[in-house]
């Protein structure tokens, strides 16, 4: 599943963007991938961003991962960087690997990884 964006050009020339929760499936007859829209969130300009962040955090809680909102002004960057670290430890750099971690966990929980390893 993924968050899909679609755009539409209006008669006045403006562009409207929509958000959808989607999933790709393969048509058994044509063998061509098809997009299945699971949920329409609506127009991007009328959505409440906080609702989407809350949804992300809810999904992350179930998957036992952490989601951070980088545009949230609740904490300064230095507070975020030092949260839970000893004073003598400084962060030099970091990488966003949340999506990779979630995909890896789903791969294992669904049994795809063990099944493929048993074949080879």
Jmol script that loads the backbone (N, CA, C; Angstrom):
load data "model"
ATOM      1  N   UNK A   1       0.828  -1.174   0.000  1.00  0.00           N
ATOM      2  CA  UNK A   1       0.000   0.000   0.000  1.00  0.00           C
ATOM      3  C   UNK A   1       0.876   1.242   0.000  1.00  0.00           C
ATOM      4  N   UNK A   2       0.347   2.284  -0.548  1.00  0.00           N
ATOM      5  CA  UNK A   2       1.086   3.532  -0.618  1.00  0.00           C
ATOM      6  C   UNK A   2       0.119   4.701  -0.749  1.00  0.00           C
ATOM      7  N   UNK A   3       0.625   5.883  -0.464  1.00  0.00           N
ATOM      8  CA  UNK A   3      -0.173   7.098  -0.629  1.00  0.00           C
ATOM      9  C   UNK A   3       0.035   7.585  -2.058  1.00  0.00           C
ATOM     10  N   UNK A   4      -1.044   7.634  -2.794  1.00  0.00           N
ATOM     11  CA  UNK A   4      -0.987   8.006  -4.210  1.00  0.00           C
ATOM     12  C   UNK A   4      -1.513   9.422  -4.368  1.00  0.00           C
ATOM     13  N   UNK A   5      -0.878  10.180  -5.229  1.00  0.00           N
ATOM     14  CA  UNK A   5      -1.375  11.513  -5.552  1.00  0.00           C
ATOM     15  C   UNK A   5      -1.809  11.526  -7.012  1.00  0.00           C
ATOM     16  N   UNK A   6      -2.951  12.114  -7.245  1.00  0.00           N
ATOM     17  CA  UNK A   6      -3.428  12.312  -8.610  1.00  0.00           C
ATOM     18  C   UNK A   6      -3.705  13.792  -8.785  1.00  0.00           C
ATOM     19  N   UNK A   7      -3.514  14.279  -9.994  1.00  0.00           N
ATOM     20  CA  UNK A   7      -3.755  15.692 -10.264  1.00  0.00           C
ATOM     21  C   UNK A   7      -4.774  15.825 -11.389  1.00  0.00           C
ATOM     22  N   UNK A   8      -5.470  16.943 -11.336  1.00  0.00           N
ATOM     23  CA  UNK A   8      -6.475  17.242 -12.352  1.00  0.00           C
ATOM     24  C   UNK A   8      -6.315  18.704 -12.731  1.00  0.00           C
ATOM     25  N   UNK A   9      -6.309  18.979 -14.023  1.00  0.00           N
ATOM     26  CA  UNK A   9      -6.217  20.354 -14.486  1.00  0.00           C
ATOM     27  C   UNK A   9      -7.634  20.897 -14.654  1.00  0.00           C
ATOM     28  N   UNK A  10      -7.922  22.000 -13.977  1.00  0.00           N
ATOM     29  CA  UNK A  10      -9.239  22.618 -14.030  1.00  0.00           C
ATOM     30  C   UNK A  10      -9.372  23.495 -15.272  1.00  0.00           C
ATOM     31  N   UNK A  11     -10.593  23.878 -15.588  1.00  0.00           N
ATOM     32  CA  UNK A  11     -10.832  24.692 -16.782  1.00  0.00           C
ATOM     33  C   UNK A  11     -10.171  26.062 -16.687  1.00  0.00           C
ATOM     34  N   UNK A  12      -9.981  26.565 -15.466  1.00  0.00           N
ATOM     35  CA  UNK A  12      -9.317  27.866 -15.320  1.00  0.00           C
ATOM     36  C   UNK A  12      -7.791  27.762 -15.364  1.00  0.00           C
ATOM     37  N   UNK A  13      -7.256  26.543 -15.561  1.00  0.00           N
ATOM     38  CA  UNK A  13      -5.818  26.346 -15.669  1.00  0.00           C
ATOM     39  C   UNK A  13      -5.155  25.929 -14.368  1.00  0.00           C
ATOM     40  N   UNK A  14      -5.866  26.035 -13.256  1.00  0.00           N
ATOM     41  CA  UNK A  14      -5.280  25.620 -11.983  1.00  0.00           C
ATOM     42  C   UNK A  14      -5.243  24.093 -11.899  1.00  0.00           C
ATOM     43  N   UNK A  15      -4.389  23.596 -11.027  1.00  0.00           N
ATOM     44  CA  UNK A  15      -4.227  22.157 -10.859  1.00  0.00           C
ATOM     45  C   UNK A  15      -4.677  21.774  -9.454  1.00  0.00           C
ATOM     46  N   UNK A  16      -5.475  20.727  -9.353  1.00  0.00           N
ATOM     47  CA  UNK A  16      -5.949  20.223  -8.068  1.00  0.00           C
ATOM     48  C   UNK A  16      -5.331  18.855  -7.836  1.00  0.00           C
ATOM     49  N   UNK A  17      -4.797  18.635  -6.634  1.00  0.00           N
ATOM     50  CA  UNK A  17      -4.176  17.371  -6.273  1.00  0.00           C
ATOM     51  C   UNK A  17      -5.056  16.634  -5.270  1.00  0.00           C
ATOM     52  N   UNK A  18      -5.151  15.325  -5.453  1.00  0.00           N
ATOM     53  CA  UNK A  18      -5.932  14.471  -4.563  1.00  0.00           C
ATOM     54  C   UNK A  18      -5.014  13.398  -3.976  1.00  0.00           C
ATOM     55  N   UNK A  19      -5.326  12.973  -2.725  1.00  0.00           N
ATOM     56  CA  UNK A  19      -4.584  11.891  -2.071  1.00  0.00           C
ATOM     57  C   UNK A  19      -5.473  10.662  -1.978  1.00  0.00           C
ATOM     58  N   UNK A  20      -4.859   9.492  -2.245  1.00  0.00           N
ATOM     59  CA  UNK A  20      -5.575   8.232  -2.157  1.00  0.00           C
ATOM     60  C   UNK A  20      -4.660   7.176  -1.536  1.00  0.00           C
ATOM     61  N   UNK A  21      -5.237   6.278  -0.763  1.00  0.00           N
ATOM     62  CA  UNK A  21      -4.515   5.112  -0.289  1.00  0.00           C
ATOM     63  C   UNK A  21      -4.726   4.045  -1.343  1.00  0.00           C
ATOM     64  N   UNK A  22      -3.646   3.524  -1.907  1.00  0.00           N
ATOM     65  CA  UNK A  22      -3.765   2.611  -3.042  1.00  0.00           C
ATOM     66  C   UNK A  22      -2.917   1.362  -2.827  1.00  0.00           C
ATOM     67  N   UNK A  23      -3.201   0.365  -3.647  1.00  0.00           N
ATOM     68  CA  UNK A  23      -2.495  -0.911  -3.598  1.00  0.00           C
ATOM     69  C   UNK A  23      -2.427  -1.454  -5.020  1.00  0.00           C
ATOM     70  N   UNK A  24      -1.287  -1.987  -5.419  1.00  0.00           N
ATOM     71  CA  UNK A  24      -1.150  -2.560  -6.754  1.00  0.00           C
ATOM     72  C   UNK A  24      -1.466  -4.050  -6.715  1.00  0.00           C
ATOM     73  N   UNK A  25      -2.256  -4.495  -7.667  1.00  0.00           N
ATOM     74  CA  UNK A  25      -2.550  -5.913  -7.846  1.00  0.00           C
ATOM     75  C   UNK A  25      -2.319  -6.264  -9.307  1.00  0.00           C
ATOM     76  N   UNK A  26      -2.161  -7.545  -9.577  1.00  0.00           N
ATOM     77  CA  UNK A  26      -1.968  -7.984 -10.955  1.00  0.00           C
ATOM     78  C   UNK A  26      -3.267  -8.622 -11.444  1.00  0.00           C
ATOM     79  N   UNK A  27      -3.743  -8.160 -12.579  1.00  0.00           N
ATOM     80  CA  UNK A  27      -4.954  -8.716 -13.177  1.00  0.00           C
ATOM     81  C   UNK A  27      -4.647 -10.147 -13.617  1.00  0.00           C
ATOM     82  N   UNK A  28      -5.428 -11.138 -13.146  1.00  0.00           N
ATOM     83  CA  UNK A  28      -5.112 -12.531 -13.480  1.00  0.00           C
ATOM     84  C   UNK A  28      -5.279 -12.862 -14.963  1.00  0.00           C
ATOM     85  N   UNK A  29      -6.135 -12.135 -15.661  1.00  0.00           N
ATOM     86  CA  UNK A  29      -6.353 -12.424 -17.075  1.00  0.00           C
ATOM     87  C   UNK A  29      -5.316 -11.752 -17.964  1.00  0.00           C
ATOM     88  N   UNK A  30      -5.101 -10.453 -17.757  1.00  0.00           N
ATOM     89  CA  UNK A  30      -4.197  -9.705 -18.627  1.00  0.00           C
ATOM     90  C   UNK A  30      -2.757  -9.709 -18.129  1.00  0.00           C
ATOM     91  N   UNK A  31      -2.537 -10.110 -16.866  1.00  0.00           N
ATOM     92  CA  UNK A  31      -1.202 -10.127 -16.245  1.00  0.00           C
ATOM     93  C   UNK A  31      -0.585  -8.739 -16.164  1.00  0.00           C
ATOM     94  N   UNK A  32      -1.428  -7.718 -16.178  1.00  0.00           N
ATOM     95  CA  UNK A  32      -0.968  -6.327 -16.115  1.00  0.00           C
ATOM     96  C   UNK A  32      -1.269  -5.780 -14.721  1.00  0.00           C
ATOM     97  N   UNK A  33      -0.315  -5.054 -14.108  1.00  0.00           N
ATOM     98  CA  UNK A  33      -0.585  -4.468 -12.789  1.00  0.00           C
ATOM     99  C   UNK A  33      -1.709  -3.430 -12.867  1.00  0.00           C
ATOM    100  N   UNK A  34      -2.559  -3.437 -11.850  1.00  0.00           N
ATOM    101  CA  UNK A  34      -3.654  -2.479 -11.757  1.00  0.00           C
ATOM    102  C   UNK A  34      -3.623  -1.821 -10.391  1.00  0.00           C
ATOM    103  N   UNK A  35      -3.997  -0.560 -10.350  1.00  0.00           N
ATOM    104  CA  UNK A  35      -4.072   0.171  -9.085  1.00  0.00           C
ATOM    105  C   UNK A  35      -5.470  -0.008  -8.507  1.00  0.00           C
ATOM    106  N   UNK A  36      -5.525  -0.435  -7.266  1.00  0.00           N
ATOM    107  CA  UNK A  36      -6.799  -0.528  -6.546  1.00  0.00           C
ATOM    108  C   UNK A  36      -6.791   0.569  -5.487  1.00  0.00           C
ATOM    109  N   UNK A  37      -7.722   1.502  -5.591  1.00  0.00           N
ATOM    110  CA  UNK A  37      -7.830   2.575  -4.605  1.00  0.00           C
ATOM    111  C   UNK A  37      -8.615   2.037  -3.418  1.00  0.00           C
ATOM    112  N   UNK A  38      -7.979   2.087  -2.245  1.00  0.00           N
ATOM    113  CA  UNK A  38      -8.599   1.578  -1.029  1.00  0.00           C
ATOM    114  C   UNK A  38      -9.395   2.672  -0.334  1.00  0.00           C
ATOM    115  N   UNK A  39      -8.849   3.895  -0.347  1.00  0.00           N
ATOM    116  CA  UNK A  39      -9.531   4.992   0.332  1.00  0.00           C
ATOM    117  C   UNK A  39      -9.166   6.311  -0.342  1.00  0.00           C
ATOM    118  N   UNK A  40     -10.145   7.172  -0.556  1.00  0.00           N
ATOM    119  CA  UNK A  40      -9.914   8.516  -1.081  1.00  0.00           C
ATOM    120  C   UNK A  40      -9.875   9.492   0.084  1.00  0.00           C
ATOM    121  N   UNK A  41      -8.730  10.128   0.278  1.00  0.00           N
ATOM    122  CA  UNK A  41      -8.614  11.120   1.341  1.00  0.00           C
ATOM    123  C   UNK A  41      -9.219  12.453   0.923  1.00  0.00           C
ATOM    124  N   UNK A  42      -9.231  12.739  -0.359  1.00  0.00           N
ATOM    125  CA  UNK A  42      -9.814  13.978  -0.857  1.00  0.00           C
ATOM    126  C   UNK A  42      -8.758  14.934  -1.381  1.00  0.00           C
ATOM    127  N   UNK A  43      -9.162  16.188  -1.540  1.00  0.00           N
ATOM    128  CA  UNK A  43      -8.275  17.211  -2.091  1.00  0.00           C
ATOM    129  C   UNK A  43      -7.144  17.512  -1.121  1.00  0.00           C
ATOM    130  N   UNK A  44      -5.935  17.633  -1.647  1.00  0.00           N
ATOM    131  CA  UNK A  44      -4.765  17.900  -0.818  1.00  0.00           C
ATOM    132  C   UNK A  44      -4.869  19.252  -0.118  1.00  0.00           C
ATOM    133  N   UNK A  45      -5.447  20.243  -0.795  1.00  0.00           N
ATOM    134  CA  UNK A  45      -5.514  21.571  -0.195  1.00  0.00           C
ATOM    135  C   UNK A  45      -6.586  21.691   0.889  1.00  0.00           C
ATOM    136  N   UNK A  46      -7.496  20.713   0.988  1.00  0.00           N
ATOM    137  CA  UNK A  46      -8.525  20.781   2.017  1.00  0.00           C
ATOM    138  C   UNK A  46      -8.323  19.747   3.131  1.00  0.00           C
ATOM    139  N   UNK A  47      -7.252  18.962   3.040  1.00  0.00           N
ATOM    140  CA  UNK A  47      -6.976  17.957   4.061  1.00  0.00           C
ATOM    141  C   UNK A  47      -6.345  18.589   5.288  1.00  0.00           C
ATOM    142  N   UNK A  48      -6.615  18.007   6.426  1.00  0.00           N
ATOM    143  CA  UNK A  48      -5.971  18.416   7.654  1.00  0.00           C
ATOM    144  C   UNK A  48      -4.693  17.588   7.789  1.00  0.00           C
ATOM    145  N   UNK A  49      -3.549  18.247   7.667  1.00  0.00           N
ATOM    146  CA  UNK A  49      -2.262  17.560   7.723  1.00  0.00           C
ATOM    147  C   UNK A  49      -2.088  16.798   9.026  1.00  0.00           C
ATOM    148  N   UNK A  50      -2.576  17.357  10.127  1.00  0.00           N
ATOM    149  CA  UNK A  50      -2.446  16.701  11.426  1.00  0.00           C
ATOM    150  C   UNK A  50      -3.167  15.353  11.448  1.00  0.00           C
ATOM    151  N   UNK A  51      -4.275  15.234  10.718  1.00  0.00           N
ATOM    152  CA  UNK A  51      -4.989  13.959  10.649  1.00  0.00           C
ATOM    153  C   UNK A  51      -4.140  12.895   9.956  1.00  0.00           C
ATOM    154  N   UNK A  52      -3.451  13.289   8.870  1.00  0.00           N
ATOM    155  CA  UNK A  52      -2.581  12.335   8.176  1.00  0.00           C
ATOM    156  C   UNK A  52      -1.399  11.929   9.050  1.00  0.00           C
ATOM    157  N   UNK A  53      -0.833  12.887   9.782  1.00  0.00           N
ATOM    158  CA  UNK A  53       0.284  12.573  10.687  1.00  0.00           C
ATOM    159  C   UNK A  53      -0.199  11.622  11.775  1.00  0.00           C
ATOM    160  N   UNK A  54      -1.386  11.852  12.313  1.00  0.00           N
ATOM    161  CA  UNK A  54      -1.943  10.986  13.347  1.00  0.00           C
ATOM    162  C   UNK A  54      -2.150   9.570  12.791  1.00  0.00           C
ATOM    163  N   UNK A  55      -2.610   9.459  11.540  1.00  0.00           N
ATOM    164  CA  UNK A  55      -2.777   8.152  10.901  1.00  0.00           C
ATOM    165  C   UNK A  55      -1.428   7.453  10.761  1.00  0.00           C
ATOM    166  N   UNK A  56      -0.408   8.189  10.332  1.00  0.00           N
ATOM    167  CA  UNK A  56       0.941   7.620  10.204  1.00  0.00           C
ATOM    168  C   UNK A  56       1.449   7.106  11.546  1.00  0.00           C
ATOM    169  N   UNK A  57       1.235   7.869  12.590  1.00  0.00           N
ATOM    170  CA  UNK A  57       1.690   7.458  13.918  1.00  0.00           C
ATOM    171  C   UNK A  57       0.928   6.237  14.413  1.00  0.00           C
ATOM    172  N   UNK A  58      -0.346   6.148  14.082  1.00  0.00           N
ATOM    173  CA  UNK A  58      -1.140   4.989  14.472  1.00  0.00           C
ATOM    174  C   UNK A  58      -0.638   3.728  13.778  1.00  0.00           C
ATOM    175  N   UNK A  59      -0.364   3.829  12.480  1.00  0.00           N
ATOM    176  CA  UNK A  59       0.175   2.684  11.731  1.00  0.00           C
ATOM    177  C   UNK A  59       1.550   2.315  12.275  1.00  0.00           C
ATOM    178  N   UNK A  60       2.372   3.312  12.562  1.00  0.00           N
ATOM    179  CA  UNK A  60       3.709   3.059  13.087  1.00  0.00           C
ATOM    180  C   UNK A  60       3.653   2.356  14.438  1.00  0.00           C
ATOM    181  N   UNK A  61       2.681   2.730  15.270  1.00  0.00           N
ATOM    182  CA  UNK A  61       2.547   2.094  16.583  1.00  0.00           C
ATOM    183  C   UNK A  61       2.268   0.607  16.420  1.00  0.00           C
ATOM    184  N   UNK A  62       1.384   0.247  15.496  1.00  0.00           N
ATOM    185  CA  UNK A  62       1.054  -1.158  15.260  1.00  0.00           C
ATOM    186  C   UNK A  62       2.271  -1.909  14.716  1.00  0.00           C
ATOM    187  N   UNK A  63       3.050  -1.246  13.866  1.00  0.00           N
ATOM    188  CA  UNK A  63       4.236  -1.866  13.259  1.00  0.00           C
ATOM    189  C   UNK A  63       5.474  -1.765  14.158  1.00  0.00           C
ATOM    190  N   UNK A  64       5.304  -1.140  15.324  1.00  0.00           N
ATOM    191  CA  UNK A  64       6.393  -0.970  16.290  1.00  0.00           C
ATOM    192  C   UNK A  64       7.572  -0.198  15.702  1.00  0.00           C
ATOM    193  N   UNK A  65       7.274   0.886  15.000  1.00  0.00           N
ATOM    194  CA  UNK A  65       8.298   1.799  14.491  1.00  0.00           C
ATOM    195  C   UNK A  65       7.951   3.207  14.966  1.00  0.00           C
ATOM    196  N   UNK A  66       8.891   4.118  14.801  1.00  0.00           N
ATOM    197  CA  UNK A  66       8.690   5.492  15.239  1.00  0.00           C
ATOM    198  C   UNK A  66       8.572   6.407  14.032  1.00  0.00           C
ATOM    199  N   UNK A  67       7.598   7.302  14.076  1.00  0.00           N
ATOM    200  CA  UNK A  67       7.413   8.302  13.027  1.00  0.00           C
ATOM    201  C   UNK A  67       7.720   9.658  13.629  1.00  0.00           C
ATOM    202  N   UNK A  68       8.543  10.433  12.936  1.00  0.00           N
ATOM    203  CA  UNK A  68       8.827  11.788  13.391  1.00  0.00           C
ATOM    204  C   UNK A  68       8.266  12.772  12.385  1.00  0.00           C
ATOM    205  N   UNK A  69       7.710  13.849  12.881  1.00  0.00           N
ATOM    206  CA  UNK A  69       7.147  14.904  12.039  1.00  0.00           C
ATOM    207  C   UNK A  69       8.181  16.024  11.980  1.00  0.00           C
ATOM    208  N   UNK A  70       8.921  16.101  10.891  1.00  0.00           N
ATOM    209  CA  UNK A  70      10.018  17.068  10.773  1.00  0.00           C
ATOM    210  C   UNK A  70       9.557  18.506  10.679  1.00  0.00           C
ATOM    211  N   UNK A  71       8.303  18.753  10.341  1.00  0.00           N
ATOM    212  CA  UNK A  71       7.826  20.131  10.242  1.00  0.00           C
ATOM    213  C   UNK A  71       7.182  20.605  11.536  1.00  0.00           C
ATOM    214  N   UNK A  72       7.088  19.728  12.508  1.00  0.00           N
ATOM    215  CA  UNK A  72       6.462  20.076  13.778  1.00  0.00           C
ATOM    216  C   UNK A  72       7.411  20.966  14.581  1.00  0.00           C
ATOM    217  N   UNK A  73       6.895  22.058  15.115  1.00  0.00           N
ATOM    218  CA  UNK A  73       7.729  23.022  15.830  1.00  0.00           C
ATOM    219  C   UNK A  73       7.695  22.810  17.343  1.00  0.00           C
ATOM    220  N   UNK A  74       7.255  21.618  17.783  1.00  0.00           N
ATOM    221  CA  UNK A  74       7.162  21.384  19.215  1.00  0.00           C
ATOM    222  C   UNK A  74       8.530  21.359  19.889  1.00  0.00           C
ATOM    223  N   UNK A  75       9.531  20.823  19.204  1.00  0.00           N
ATOM    224  CA  UNK A  75      10.871  20.729  19.760  1.00  0.00           C
ATOM    225  C   UNK A  75      11.849  21.378  18.797  1.00  0.00           C
ATOM    226  N   UNK A  76      12.903  21.932  19.338  1.00  0.00           N
ATOM    227  CA  UNK A  76      13.951  22.462  18.467  1.00  0.00           C
ATOM    228  C   UNK A  76      14.768  21.295  17.935  1.00  0.00           C
ATOM    229  N   UNK A  77      15.539  21.527  16.878  1.00  0.00           N
ATOM    230  CA  UNK A  77      16.348  20.463  16.296  1.00  0.00           C
ATOM    231  C   UNK A  77      17.349  19.899  17.288  1.00  0.00           C
ATOM    232  N   UNK A  78      17.918  20.749  18.116  1.00  0.00           N
ATOM    233  CA  UNK A  78      18.895  20.244  19.081  1.00  0.00           C
ATOM    234  C   UNK A  78      18.220  19.361  20.114  1.00  0.00           C
ATOM    235  N   UNK A  79      16.996  19.681  20.515  1.00  0.00           N
ATOM    236  CA  UNK A  79      16.275  18.832  21.455  1.00  0.00           C
ATOM    237  C   UNK A  79      15.978  17.476  20.826  1.00  0.00           C
ATOM    238  N   UNK A  80      15.571  17.465  19.553  1.00  0.00           N
ATOM    239  CA  UNK A  80      15.268  16.214  18.863  1.00  0.00           C
ATOM    240  C   UNK A  80      16.516  15.356  18.747  1.00  0.00           C
ATOM    241  N   UNK A  81      17.625  15.993  18.393  1.00  0.00           N
ATOM    242  CA  UNK A  81      18.853  15.244  18.201  1.00  0.00           C
ATOM    243  C   UNK A  81      19.335  14.601  19.494  1.00  0.00           C
ATOM    244  N   UNK A  82      19.191  15.283  20.619  1.00  0.00           N
ATOM    245  CA  UNK A  82      19.753  14.824  21.873  1.00  0.00           C
ATOM    246  C   UNK A  82      18.781  14.011  22.713  1.00  0.00           C
ATOM    247  N   UNK A  83      17.556  13.855  22.266  1.00  0.00           N
ATOM    248  CA  UNK A  83      16.555  13.156  23.048  1.00  0.00           C
ATOM    249  C   UNK A  83      16.990  11.719  23.313  1.00  0.00           C
ATOM    250  N   UNK A  84      17.149  11.358  24.592  1.00  0.00           N
ATOM    251  CA  UNK A  84      17.491  10.000  24.988  1.00  0.00           C
ATOM    252  C   UNK A  84      18.955   9.647  24.865  1.00  0.00           C
ATOM    253  N   UNK A  85      19.809  10.591  24.508  1.00  0.00           N
ATOM    254  CA  UNK A  85      21.241  10.312  24.369  1.00  0.00           C
ATOM    255  C   UNK A  85      22.014  10.895  25.546  1.00  0.00           C
ATOM    256  N   UNK A  86      23.104  10.240  25.935  1.00  0.00           N
ATOM    257  CA  UNK A  86      23.971  10.843  26.959  1.00  0.00           C
ATOM    258  C   UNK A  86      24.542  12.159  26.451  1.00  0.00           C
ATOM    259  N   UNK A  87      24.927  13.036  27.376  1.00  0.00           N
ATOM    260  CA  UNK A  87      25.431  14.359  26.992  1.00  0.00           C
ATOM    261  C   UNK A  87      26.692  14.308  26.150  1.00  0.00           C
ATOM    262  N   UNK A  88      27.541  13.286  26.356  1.00  0.00           N
ATOM    263  CA  UNK A  88      28.804  13.228  25.621  1.00  0.00           C
ATOM    264  C   UNK A  88      28.675  12.575  24.242  1.00  0.00           C
ATOM    265  N   UNK A  89      27.471  12.152  23.853  1.00  0.00           N
ATOM    266  CA  UNK A  89      27.248  11.550  22.542  1.00  0.00           C
ATOM    267  C   UNK A  89      26.631  12.600  21.622  1.00  0.00           C
ATOM    268  N   UNK A  90      27.252  12.827  20.479  1.00  0.00           N
ATOM    269  CA  UNK A  90      26.762  13.781  19.491  1.00  0.00           C
ATOM    270  C   UNK A  90      26.416  13.045  18.198  1.00  0.00           C
ATOM    271  N   UNK A  91      25.297  13.405  17.586  1.00  0.00           N
ATOM    272  CA  UNK A  91      24.902  12.800  16.311  1.00  0.00           C
ATOM    273  C   UNK A  91      25.636  13.520  15.190  1.00  0.00           C
ATOM    274  N   UNK A  92      26.357  12.758  14.384  1.00  0.00           N
ATOM    275  CA  UNK A  92      27.094  13.328  13.260  1.00  0.00           C
ATOM    276  C   UNK A  92      26.212  13.355  12.022  1.00  0.00           C
ATOM    277  N   UNK A  93      25.514  12.247  11.741  1.00  0.00           N
ATOM    278  CA  UNK A  93      24.590  12.186  10.614  1.00  0.00           C
ATOM    279  C   UNK A  93      23.626  11.036  10.852  1.00  0.00           C
ATOM    280  N   UNK A  94      22.524  11.037  10.106  1.00  0.00           N
ATOM    281  CA  UNK A  94      21.553   9.955  10.210  1.00  0.00           C
ATOM    282  C   UNK A  94      20.879   9.759   8.865  1.00  0.00           C
ATOM    283  N   UNK A  95      20.275   8.599   8.686  1.00  0.00           N
ATOM    284  CA  UNK A  95      19.573   8.270   7.458  1.00  0.00           C
ATOM    285  C   UNK A  95      18.131   7.903   7.787  1.00  0.00           C
ATOM    286  N   UNK A  96      17.201   8.248   6.910  1.00  0.00           N
ATOM    287  CA  UNK A  96      15.808   7.858   7.063  1.00  0.00           C
ATOM    288  C   UNK A  96      15.654   6.438   6.526  1.00  0.00           C
ATOM    289  N   UNK A  97      15.512   5.461   7.402  1.00  0.00           N
ATOM    290  CA  UNK A  97      15.362   4.075   6.978  1.00  0.00           C
ATOM    291  C   UNK A  97      14.054   3.461   7.452  1.00  0.00           C
ATOM    292  N   UNK A  98      13.114   4.280   7.879  1.00  0.00           N
ATOM    293  CA  UNK A  98      11.858   3.769   8.397  1.00  0.00           C
ATOM    294  C   UNK A  98      11.105   2.914   7.395  1.00  0.00           C
ATOM    295  N   UNK A  99      11.008   3.373   6.154  1.00  0.00           N
ATOM    296  CA  UNK A  99      10.260   2.627   5.137  1.00  0.00           C
ATOM    297  C   UNK A  99      10.923   1.281   4.865  1.00  0.00           C
ATOM    298  N   UNK A 100      12.245   1.270   4.808  1.00  0.00           N
ATOM    299  CA  UNK A 100      12.970   0.023   4.572  1.00  0.00           C
ATOM    300  C   UNK A 100      12.703  -0.955   5.707  1.00  0.00           C
ATOM    301  N   UNK A 101      12.721  -0.461   6.939  1.00  0.00           N
ATOM    302  CA  UNK A 101      12.473  -1.310   8.100  1.00  0.00           C
ATOM    303  C   UNK A 101      11.065  -1.898   8.062  1.00  0.00           C
ATOM    304  N   UNK A 102      10.067  -1.070   7.766  1.00  0.00           N
ATOM    305  CA  UNK A 102       8.682  -1.551   7.714  1.00  0.00           C
ATOM    306  C   UNK A 102       8.517  -2.609   6.637  1.00  0.00           C
ATOM    307  N   UNK A 103       9.074  -2.369   5.449  1.00  0.00           N
ATOM    308  CA  UNK A 103       8.963  -3.328   4.356  1.00  0.00           C
ATOM    309  C   UNK A 103       9.645  -4.645   4.726  1.00  0.00           C
ATOM    310  N   UNK A 104      10.818  -4.565   5.351  1.00  0.00           N
ATOM    311  CA  UNK A 104      11.534  -5.770   5.764  1.00  0.00           C
ATOM    312  C   UNK A 104      10.710  -6.574   6.776  1.00  0.00           C
ATOM    313  N   UNK A 105      10.109  -5.877   7.747  1.00  0.00           N
ATOM    314  CA  UNK A 105       9.302  -6.559   8.755  1.00  0.00           C
ATOM    315  C   UNK A 105       8.061  -7.204   8.131  1.00  0.00           C
ATOM    316  N   UNK A 106       7.396  -6.500   7.211  1.00  0.00           N
ATOM    317  CA  UNK A 106       6.243  -7.080   6.527  1.00  0.00           C
ATOM    318  C   UNK A 106       6.645  -8.305   5.708  1.00  0.00           C
ATOM    319  N   UNK A 107       7.773  -8.208   5.040  1.00  0.00           N
ATOM    320  CA  UNK A 107       8.321  -9.299   4.228  1.00  0.00           C
ATOM    321  C   UNK A 107       8.479 -10.550   5.099  1.00  0.00           C
ATOM    322  N   UNK A 108       9.048 -10.373   6.294  1.00  0.00           N
ATOM    323  CA  UNK A 108       9.275 -11.503   7.183  1.00  0.00           C
ATOM    324  C   UNK A 108       7.969 -12.003   7.797  1.00  0.00           C
ATOM    325  N   UNK A 109       7.110 -11.100   8.262  1.00  0.00           N
ATOM    326  CA  UNK A 109       5.860 -11.509   8.909  1.00  0.00           C
ATOM    327  C   UNK A 109       4.920 -12.230   7.952  1.00  0.00           C
ATOM    328  N   UNK A 110       4.940 -11.840   6.685  1.00  0.00           N
ATOM    329  CA  UNK A 110       4.093 -12.499   5.696  1.00  0.00           C
ATOM    330  C   UNK A 110       4.687 -13.821   5.205  1.00  0.00           C
ATOM    331  N   UNK A 111       5.936 -14.097   5.612  1.00  0.00           N
ATOM    332  CA  UNK A 111       6.561 -15.362   5.248  1.00  0.00           C
ATOM    333  C   UNK A 111       7.178 -15.384   3.875  1.00  0.00           C
ATOM    334  N   UNK A 112       7.286 -14.244   3.232  1.00  0.00           N
ATOM    335  CA  UNK A 112       7.857 -14.200   1.878  1.00  0.00           C
ATOM    336  C   UNK A 112       9.347 -14.499   1.919  1.00  0.00           C
ATOM    337  N   UNK A 113      10.060 -13.872   2.849  1.00  0.00           N
ATOM    338  CA  UNK A 113      11.508 -14.076   2.963  1.00  0.00           C
ATOM    339  C   UNK A 113      11.874 -15.523   3.231  1.00  0.00           C
ATOM    340  N   UNK A 114      11.309 -16.144   4.285  1.00  0.00           N
ATOM    341  CA  UNK A 114      11.631 -17.545   4.560  1.00  0.00           C
ATOM    342  C   UNK A 114      11.277 -18.481   3.400  1.00  0.00           C
ATOM    343  N   UNK A 115      10.151 -18.205   2.738  1.00  0.00           N
ATOM    344  CA  UNK A 115       9.747 -19.041   1.617  1.00  0.00           C
ATOM    345  C   UNK A 115      10.759 -18.959   0.472  1.00  0.00           C
ATOM    346  N   UNK A 116      11.190 -17.753   0.141  1.00  0.00           N
ATOM    347  CA  UNK A 116      12.178 -17.601  -0.938  1.00  0.00           C
ATOM    348  C   UNK A 116      13.523 -18.199  -0.552  1.00  0.00           C
ATOM    349  N   UNK A 117      13.901 -18.069   0.722  1.00  0.00           N
ATOM    350  CA  UNK A 117      15.171 -18.665   1.161  1.00  0.00           C
ATOM    351  C   UNK A 117      15.124 -20.185   1.112  1.00  0.00           C
ATOM    352  N   UNK A 118      13.951 -20.770   1.357  1.00  0.00           N
ATOM    353  CA  UNK A 118      13.841 -22.236   1.318  1.00  0.00           C
ATOM    354  C   UNK A 118      13.901 -22.772  -0.122  1.00  0.00           C
ATOM    355  N   UNK A 119      13.518 -21.939  -1.087  1.00  0.00           N
ATOM    356  CA  UNK A 119      13.537 -22.367  -2.490  1.00  0.00           C
ATOM    357  C   UNK A 119      14.954 -22.421  -3.033  1.00  0.00           C
ATOM    358  N   UNK A 120      15.777 -21.441  -2.665  1.00  0.00           N
ATOM    359  CA  UNK A 120      17.126 -21.374  -3.257  1.00  0.00           C
ATOM    360  C   UNK A 120      18.128 -22.235  -2.574  1.00  0.00           C
TER     361      UNK A 120
END
end "model"
wireframe off; spacefill off
backbone 0.3
color backbone group
